[in-house]
């Protein structure tokens, strides 16, 4: 059996970074050697695993899926993932989206039509998202990239300071530079050859998937009581993006 | 009459999942909103049917939307709970080993206590004796705050008890882990963390259940042994848990 698996070296069972590439007939044969019950159990485990990670907005690595859930069922990996995906869609209206095709990292996004003004969570999470949207707006209006000094200066005007403990957000610097980055809402990269080090702020892959330039522009327009078309280049860019 | 799963159901589930737990009134409002947004048929006052449809789909995943009662105000809450857990595994992926140990110690203190509360002093002292990895008082305070934010614990005047969501989520675990100590309410037969208990026979009841049960009685008596019920009966219209466990003095009893 081992020789039949292409892409998997002898004695490589513990290498969870590699998923065996198999033909559909191989997958079918592997499936038949497992009971329906066993496969169902794995699908359920995977669905629960994905939901728990996603509730914390932690991106899910394929490596972790294989190591912590799939384990010895690697040979029917694709079947388990497909069925988990169907369950997520059917029951929760969620789908797995790959945001990093090189390292195979996923997030869950809603497949339900987005509604304006929909509040997903009426507490600290909403406040954090509010801050995030403000930052994303600033970045977009500045041409999709902004220097950290500019971002902090902008937030200072909203009475949010990186050095001080904020009554709602606590350690704002940590929230913005670590939590938002870890959750893939922001991408913050150091600008080379700067001393003291300066950083470049951009939208992260999750931001691109969970909102749109059009939504952000209409948010800015509402705040400034103007029409979105007032900002010609951003308006055109938002239109081209949909 | 099992209805079909629709986007309205899915939207409701997504929102409930992100909250963890929702009060009855909030859940009813959400039911209406979800139906409106999806242009689905809205059957007023049929939230439980709506939830049943979702539960049919959640069943094979060992999850359920359950209804529970807050021990503080008696209000109904809806929570998404994981049925497969036999221990605190739901929390396991979210917290470090020593944080979980602190939570278990806090739970011990709460369940062993008379009034269902553990003082922060006692909890912080136990942080010092953790077997997994000791925790300084400052760190333990932060962890407690996270438990409160995540709705595992509730805090009142520097004392901690289990959040309604935690009780709903872990009722089976608690009843099986503390078989002789964890109390069940004599009226509704659910786990009771905060309760009033008869001094003679030990029969316990939730505060809101006490309020409901004794509403029409002028001289409250224990439903099991018929002795005088020695506590102040919580006023149904204004449940103030601050005073509701206060024992009524002999003079007050005699004047009833």
Interface residues (C-beta under 8 A of the other chain):
Chain A: X40 X44 X47 X48 X51 X52 X53 X55 X56 X87 X90 X91 X92 X93 X94 X110 X112 X113 X115 X118 X120 X121 X122 X124 X125
Chain B: X5 X7 X10 X11 X13 X14 X15 X17 X18 X19 X37 X54 X57 X58 X60 X61 X62 X63 X82 X84 X90 X93 X94 X149
